[in-house]
């Protein structure tokens, strides 16, 4: 990522999070005859080289209660029209929409609407729906609850239409192989995939409670046993670059969030790239691609559901292990009072992983994953995000040096 792009995207972040954002929001609301009232930045999403998207909670006079608006400098393929406004200030093109009318996720409006989802699933009564995750222009996850639903609860994943069938195929491939991934219940070509709810509680909850050495070893051994069950058929899927293999890319995002540390961040990215060149990642095997504690549901210390299988495909075992270790290592920075026992578990797991894969590759790739998480520390409404981001940056350096 060259410096010109970095500077442009830093300017985009400043534009969409600073005072000028009010002018953008007002211009967008004026198209529908509303005026801007109180507003605040809720979330900032930055995809290096692909633009910046910011979500806002907005009180728009003349348009009812609080709304959620999104503004992006990223690429939007939909034409401006009802629900989508295109603005230009001479340097940046900004598109603005009111959630859930995401221009790249046409199924999102129905997924977020009890009546819309009931119509899609042919339910006699509208379920209760809750938006759990939303990455504008990319994907969303909605939980639906109702007596007519399997187990009383299902999850609707909303993706870009062109990726829907690939995601569906991954879920079906895993369930056919006996891997505990959620089964597909419904799929629509406009990007709606409805899956069964997983069983168990997040591994993060186990980490928060703490676990002794024996239990920690047993848990990781079971996680690896699930990885061993991933079907060989996955080797025929397209390979996605591992997180660490895009260290320079994520360093750019980190530098936008922490510009005062840009030289340190660039040096870390170069260090990761150099370490990847001189270490052995091992053979290509079926890989989850985004293995971390939130994607592992546990029951009695064993994996009962494997979530978020979008990146299933050929990869290196070291990357799945490094991804898990890296995410666990930042939990104390995210919520230090919640995860006081994590360092002890992390030491045990790191020692175990180092027996299975090249330790140098493990540390370098964990460093790359942590670097990819630095920008995500900037969360809407959080006042202490900078300490979290700097803690993650220090964690990446520790992984790289093996400290």
N, C-alpha and C positions, 0 to 999 in steps of 0.2 A: 504494500500500500504506500503510494508516494506521499510526500509531505503536503503537496497541494490538495490532495483528497482529504488528508487528515485535517488540514486547516479549514477546508470547506465544511466538513462535518462537525467540527467544533463550533463553527459559526452557526450551523443549523441547530445544534443543541441550544446555543445561546438564544437564537431567534425564537425557538418554540417553547423555551422555558422562562424567558425573560419578559420584560414589560411589553415588548412588541407583539407577544402572543395575543394580548388583548385586542389589538387591532385586527389580527387575523380572525379571531373568533367573532368579533363584532361584524366583520365583513361577511363571514359565512352565514351568520344568523340573519343579517339584513336581507339576504336573498329570500327568506321565508317570512319576512315581516316581523321578526323578533329583535329585541335589543339585549345586549349583554348586561347581566347583573354580576354578582359575586362569582368568582371562579378560582380554581387552584389546579396546579399540576398534580396529577395522580400517579402516573407511571411514565417512564422514559424507556423506549425500546430503540436500541441502536444496533443495526446490522452493518458492520464495516463494509464500505463500498456500495451499500444498497440503501442508504438513507437513514433518517431518524424519524421515529413516530412517537408522538406524545399523546397521552390520554388526559382529559381534563374533566373534573366535575364542574358543571356550569349551571347557574341559575339564569335562565333566559326569560326576561320579562316579556310577557305576551305569548309564551310557548308552554305554560304549565309548570310543573314541579321541576326539581333538579334533573338535568340531563347529563349524559356522558358523551362528550365529543372527542374525536380523534383528529389529529392533524399530522400529515406525513410529508416528508420530502422524498420518500421512496417512490419507486415506479408503480403507477396505477394503470391497469389496462382498460378499466371501464371508462366510458365516456361520461363527462359531467352531465348532470341531470337531476332529477328529483332525488334528494338525499345525498348528493355528492357535489361539492363546490370546488372549483379549481381557481386558485388565486396565484398571482405572480407579482413579485416585488422588484423585479429587475435582475435579481441574482438567483433567487430560489423560486421554484414552482412548488406550491403547497396545495394538497388536496385535504379537504375537511369533510367529515361525515359524522352523523349521529349514530352511536351504537344502538341497535345491532346491525345497521345497514352497511356492513363492511363491503367495500366494492370488490374485493377478491374472494370473499367467502359468502357466496349467495345463499347457502343453506343456514347461515347463522341466525337470521331473523326467525325462522321457524323453530330452530333448535332452542332458542331462548324464550319462545312463546308457548305457554301451556296448550293453547288451542292449536297452534301450528304443529307442535310435536304430536299431539293427539291425532291430528289429521294424518300425519305421515305414518304413524304406527297403527292407525285404525283402532284407536282406543275409544271406548264408550264415554269415558270421563277424562277430563284434562288432568295430567299429572302436575305435581309441584316441580318446578325447575329451578336450578341454581347454577349460575356460571362459576366454574371453579378456576378456570385458567383461560387467558386470552392473550394471544400474541397477534396484534393487528396485522392484517394482510396475510397471515401465515396459518394460524390454526386456533382452535378453541376447544375446551372440554366443558360439557354441561352435564350435571347430574339430574336425573329425573326420578321422582318417587311417586308411586301410586299402587293401589291394590291390584290393578290389572297387569302390572309389569312383572316379569320373572324375578322372583325373590324380593319383589316390592321395590326394586331399584335397578336402573340401567344407566349407562353413560353414553352420551352422544359426543362423538368426536367430529369436529367440523374442520375440514381441510380444503385446500384448493381443489377444484374439480379434477384437474389433470392427475392428481396424486391419489385419488380415492381408491381406484381399483388395485393399485400397488399395495396400499395399506391393508385393504381387505384380504389380499392374497397372503400377506405376511401372517395375519391372524389365523387364517385357515390353515396355513402350512404348519404353524406351531401346534395348534390344537389337534391336528391330524397326527402329529408326532408324539402326542401325549405330554407336551410341555404345558404347564399350568398358566396359559395365557387366556385372556377373556375371549369367549366365543362370540362370533358375529351373529347378531339378530336381524339386522336390517342395513341395507346400503342403498343410497341414492346417488345417481351420477353427478348431481350438483355439489357433492362434497360432504354428505352426511353419512356417517358410519355409527350405528348403534351397537354397543357390545354389552355383554353381561357384566355385572359388577363382580369385582374380584373378592375373594374371601381372605380374611386375615387383617392384620394391622401393619402399618408401615414399619419397616426396619428402623426408621428414625425414632419411633417410640421405644423400641428395645434399647437403642443407644442412649436415649435420655434416661432410662431407668438404670442403665449400667449393667455390665455382665462380667463375670469372672473370666479368668483365662480359659478354663475348660469350655465354658459355654461359648465364648468368643470363637474358639477354634472350631467348635462343632457347627456354629452358624456359618462361618466362612466355607467350611468344607461342604455344607449343603448347598450354598450358593454356587460353588464351583460344580457340584454334581448336576445342577440344573443347566449350567452352561454346557456341560458335557452332553446333555440330551438335546441340544439344539440340532435340528435336522441337517444332514449333509446337503440337502436340497438348497439350503440357504447360500451355499457357495456359488450357485448359479445366478444369484441376484446381483445387481450393480453394487460395486464397492464404494462406500462413502469414505472420504478421508477421515482419519481419526482426529480427535480434538487436538492432540499435540502436533499433528502434521500441519496444522493451520495456525501455529503459534504466532507467526508474524501478523496474520489477519486479526487475531484476537488481541494482540498487543496494540494494534491501532485503536480498537474500541476502548481498551484500558487507558490509553493515553488521552482519549477524548474526555474520559471521566476524571482522570488524575493528570492533567497536563504538566503539573509541577514535577511529576515523576517520569516524564516521557523518556529521558535518557536511560534511566534505570530499567524501565519497562522494555525498551528496545534491546538493551543488553541481555535481559532475561530471555527474550524471544530468540536472539541469536545463539545464546547458550543452549537453549532447548534444541534448536535446529542442528547445531553442531553435535550435540550428544546423540540425537537420533541417527546421525550419519555414522557414528562410530560404535553403536551398540546393536545387538541382535534382537529383533522383535519376535523371532520365532516364525513358525509356518503360518500360512493362512488357514483359518478354521472358521466354522460358523460363529458369528459374533453378535451379541445384542446391540452394541454400538453406543449405548447411553445408559450404562449400568450404574445406578447409584441408589442410595437408601430409599428415596421416595418411590422408586419403581419396583421395589421388592416388598410384597406383603407377606407377613410371617404368621404362622400358627404353631404354637408350641416349639418355637425355635427352628422351624423348617419353612422353606419358601412354599407358600400356598398359591401365590399369584405373581406372575411376571408381567409388569405393565410397560406401556410406551414402547412398542416394538417397531416403531417407524423406521429405525435404522438397522434392522436385522439384515445381515448379509455377511459376505466374507470380510474377515478382519483378523487381528492378532489377539490372542488371549491376553497378552500383556496390556493391551489397551482397555479391555473390559475391567481388568483388575486395577489398573491405574486410575480409571474413571471412578471406581468405587472408593478407592483410598483417598483420592483427591477431594471428592465431595465430602467425605467424612472428615477430612482434615480441616475444612473450613467451617464446620458446624460450630466449634467454640467461638469463632469470630462472629458468626451470625447471631448466636444466642448463648453467650458464655454461661449464664446461670442455668440454662436448660441442659447443657451437655458437659458437665464437669468431668464425667467418667470417660469421655471419648479418647483422650490421649493414651490411656492404658490399652484400650481396645485397638487403637490404631497401631501401636507398637507391635502387638501380637499379630495382627493381620499383615503388617508390612513384613515381618520376619517370615511368616508363612508364604506369602507371595514370592519373596525373594528366593525361596527354595524351588519354586515352580517355573519361574521365568528369569531372564537375565536381570539382575538387580540394577545395573546401570540403566537399562532400557526402562525398567519399572519407575525409577526415580525421575528420569527425564520426562517420561510421558505423563506422570502425575503432575510434574511441574507445569507442563503444557496445559493440562486440564484446568489446574487452578488459575493459570493466567487467563483462560477463557471465562472464568467466573468473576473476575475483578469488576468488569463493567456492570454486572448484574447486581452488585451491592447497592447501586443507586436505586433505591426503591421509593415509590411515591409515598409521601407522608413521613418517611423515616428521617429523624434528625441526626442520627448517629451513623449514617451510611458511610461517611468518609473513613471513620475508624475501622469499620468492617472492610472496606475496600483496601485500605492500607494493610490491614491484617492479612488479607488474602494475598496481597502482593508479597509480603514477607514470607508467607507460607510457600508460595511458588519458589522463592529463592532458597528456602530450606530444602525443599524437595530436590532442586537442581544440584545443590552442593552436597546432598546426602547427610545434612546435619540432623 
